[in-house]
Amino acid sequence: MADYPESLIKSLLLKVKDYPRFSKEEIEKFCWMAVHEHKHGVLPSEYDVREIDEDLFLELLQSFKSKN
């Protein structure tokens, strides 16, 4: 797995928590949205199939779960 700057992970964690209708029960969805927005510059549309950085997604998800 890639090693990402702690500042990037922290900023994405804040972004996740600030999404409208944020829910810990759907944390995978919200982490995916944040990584998608980080990579492509926009939130995903309903049927968006563009690839995301899977390693970043997994690191963000793990960081969220360990800190919350």
C-alpha positions in Angstrom: 0.0 0.0 0.0 1.2 3.5 -0.8 2.2 5.9 1.9 0.2 9.1 1.8 1.0 12.4 3.7 -0.8 12.6 7.0 -2.1 16.0 6.0 -3.9 14.5 3.0 -5.6 11.9 5.1 -6.6 14.5 7.7 -8.1 16.8 5.1 -10.0 13.9 3.5 -11.3 12.8 6.9 -12.6 16.3 7.5 -14.2 16.3 4.1 -15.9 13.0 4.8 -17.4 14.3 8.0 -18.7 17.5 6.3 -20.6 15.8 3.5 -24.4 16.3 3.8 -26.2 13.4 5.3 -22.9 11.9 6.5 -23.5 8.6 8.3 -21.0 6.3 10.0 -23.2 3.4 8.8 -22.2 4.3 5.2 -18.6 5.2 5.9 -17.3 3.2 2.9 -19.5 5.2 0.6 -18.4 8.6 2.0 -14.7 7.6 1.9 -15.1 6.6 -1.7 -16.8 9.9 -2.5 -13.9 11.9 -0.9 -11.3 9.9 -2.8 -13.2 10.3 -6.0 -13.5 14.1 -5.4 -9.8 14.3 -4.6 -8.8 12.5 -7.8 -11.3 13.9 -10.3 -12.1 17.3 -8.7 -15.9 16.6 -8.6 -18.2 14.5 -6.6 -19.3 11.3 -8.4 -22.5 11.2 -10.2 -25.0 8.4 -9.6 -23.6 6.1 -12.3 -19.9 7.3 -12.2 -17.6 4.5 -12.9 -14.3 6.4 -13.1 -11.5 4.7 -11.2 -10.3 6.0 -7.8 -7.0 5.4 -6.0 -7.9 2.2 -4.2 -4.9 2.4 -1.8 -5.9 5.9 -0.8 -9.4 4.8 -0.3 -8.3 1.9 2.0 -5.9 4.0 4.0 -8.6 6.7 4.5 -11.2 4.0 5.5 -8.7 2.4 7.9 -7.8 5.8 9.4 -11.4 6.7 9.9 -12.2 3.5 11.6 -9.2 3.7 13.9 -9.9 7.3 15.0 -13.6 7.0 15.4 
